[in-house]
Amino acid sequence: MNRFDIVVTTMFGLESLVAKEITKLGYDVTEVIDGRVTFLGDYEAVARVNLWLRTGERVFIKVGEFEAYTFDELFEKTKALDWSQWLLKDSEFPVGGFTVKSKLFSVRDCQSIIKKGIVESLSQKYKISWFSESGTTYKIEFSIIKDKVTLMIET
């Protein structure tokens, strides 16, 4: 069984309600922070939470989390993740997100660098240099809070 971190975003103040719902669905919550609840699950958990969770906003699969203080670090650490586990050769993957109290404060620059890091990672895996992005869309979401980067795929 392939298990991974699943992140549910929520309105501020509703984190405990979301955690309680996730627990009632049979999963163990691993982290509760402002605006999000994390638990360990599989593809079935992703489907169940998307169908039955009432108080959460969006459900994401966490691809990676790391600290980055420079754009070079952001690029290298994004590239080091195994994106081929989640994205195919023809996948379309727009990148969006936000940054709060971080040295990397330009959202546009972060979007561009994360996209380049993913492309470089996939290029190494698939041995191609051009991606048509004509297939299924997988929205990549990033958050950088106090220099801690979280990269996720929206489900």
C-alpha distance (Angstrom), angle and dihedral (degrees) to the residues before:
residue distance angle dihedral
M1 . . .
N2 3.81 . .
R3 3.82 108.0 .
F4 3.79 126.1 -174.4
D5 3.80 141.4 159.3
I6 3.78 115.2 -75.2
V7 3.80 118.2 -163.5
V8 3.79 124.1 -158.6
T9 3.78 116.1 -165.6
T10 3.77 119.3 -148.7
M11 3.77 143.5 173.3
F12 3.79 113.2 -82.1
G13 3.78 109.9 -89.1
L14 3.81 95.7 26.8
E15 3.81 96.6 81.4
S16 3.82 94.1 104.0
L17 3.82 91.8 50.8
V18 3.80 91.2 50.6
A19 3.82 90.6 47.4
K20 3.80 90.1 50.9
E21 3.82 91.9 50.5
I22 3.82 91.6 48.6
T23 3.81 89.7 50.4
K24 3.83 90.6 50.0
L25 3.81 88.4 53.3
G26 3.83 86.9 59.0
Y27 3.80 103.5 -101.0
D28 3.79 130.2 122.1
V29 3.79 114.4 -123.6
T30 3.82 111.6 -134.0
E31 3.81 101.4 -176.4
V32 3.79 138.6 14.3
I33 3.81 117.8 -170.9
D34 3.79 134.2 154.4
G35 3.77 108.1 -56.5
R36 3.80 99.2 -1.9
V37 3.79 145.1 65.0
T38 3.82 122.8 -158.9
F39 3.79 129.3 -159.2
L40 3.79 138.2 163.5
G41 3.81 116.8 -106.8
D42 3.78 148.4 131.2
Y43 3.81 135.9 -117.6
E44 3.80 90.9 -74.0
A45 3.82 89.1 54.8
V46 3.81 90.1 52.4
A47 3.80 90.4 53.4
R48 3.82 94.5 44.2
V49 3.79 93.9 48.6
N50 3.81 91.9 47.0
L51 3.80 89.8 51.7
W52 3.79 103.2 38.7
L53 3.81 109.3 26.2
R54 3.81 109.5 104.0
T55 3.80 104.5 179.0
G56 3.80 102.6 41.4
E57 3.79 123.1 90.9
R58 3.81 108.7 -152.3
V59 3.80 134.6 0.3
F60 3.81 120.1 -138.7
I61 3.78 138.1 179.5
K62 3.80 109.5 -132.2
V63 3.80 109.4 -131.5
G64 3.79 96.5 179.4
E65 3.77 148.3 -24.8
F66 3.80 128.9 -154.1
E67 3.79 144.4 139.9
A68 3.80 119.4 -96.8
Y69 3.79 127.3 178.6
T70 3.81 98.6 170.6
F71 3.79 135.7 39.4
D72 3.82 89.0 -115.7
E73 3.81 90.1 57.8
L74 3.80 90.7 46.6
F75 3.82 90.9 52.3
E76 3.81 96.7 44.6
K77 3.81 95.5 45.2
T78 3.81 92.2 46.1
K79 3.82 90.1 49.2
A80 3.82 90.5 49.8
L81 3.82 92.5 62.3
D82 3.82 118.7 94.0
W83 3.80 99.5 -112.7
S84 3.82 91.7 164.3
Q85 3.81 87.3 72.9
W86 3.82 87.8 68.0
L87 3.82 107.7 21.5
L88 3.79 131.0 57.8
K89 3.82 127.8 -146.3
D90 3.79 92.7 -94.5
S91 3.83 99.4 36.0
E92 3.78 118.1 132.7
F93 3.80 109.7 -136.5
P94 3.79 117.9 -179.8
V95 3.81 113.5 -171.5
G96 3.80 124.0 -139.3
G97 3.75 136.8 157.7
F98 3.76 148.8 113.1
T99 3.76 142.9 -98.7
V100 3.81 128.4 -144.5
K101 3.81 128.3 -174.6
S102 3.79 91.6 -15.1
K103 3.79 135.8 133.5
L104 3.81 85.7 -127.1
F105 3.78 97.6 66.5
S106 3.82 103.2 151.2
V107 3.81 106.1 95.5
R108 3.82 92.9 -168.2
D109 3.80 92.5 52.5
C110 3.81 91.4 46.5
Q111 3.82 90.5 50.3
S112 3.79 91.2 51.5
I113 3.80 95.3 45.9
I114 3.81 93.8 46.6
K115 3.82 90.1 49.1
K116 3.83 90.3 50.4
G117 3.81 90.8 48.4
I118 3.81 91.7 52.0
V119 3.80 91.7 47.0
E120 3.81 91.1 50.0
S121 3.82 91.3 49.1
L122 3.80 91.9 49.6
S123 3.82 91.8 44.3
Q124 3.79 90.4 57.4
K125 3.81 92.2 47.7
Y126 3.82 99.9 42.6
K127 3.84 96.4 32.4
I128 3.82 93.3 -130.1
S129 3.79 130.5 115.1
W130 3.82 101.8 -157.8
F131 3.79 125.3 59.6
S132 3.80 117.1 -163.6
E133 3.81 93.2 -161.1
S134 3.79 88.6 -151.6
G135 3.80 97.0 132.3
T136 3.78 135.9 71.3
T137 3.80 117.0 -24.4
Y138 3.81 118.2 -119.9
K139 3.79 112.1 -176.4
I140 3.79 111.9 -141.5
E141 3.80 113.6 -151.4
F142 3.78 124.2 -167.9
S143 3.76 132.5 -172.3
I144 3.77 124.5 -171.0
I145 3.78 111.2 -168.5
K146 3.80 117.7 172.2
D147 3.83 90.0 -18.6
K148 3.83 93.1 -52.6
V149 3.81 109.8 125.1
T150 3.80 121.7 -154.1
L151 3.81 118.5 -172.6
M152 3.79 118.3 -164.6
I153 3.80 142.3 167.3
E154 3.79 117.6 -133.4
T155 3.80 114.4 -125.4
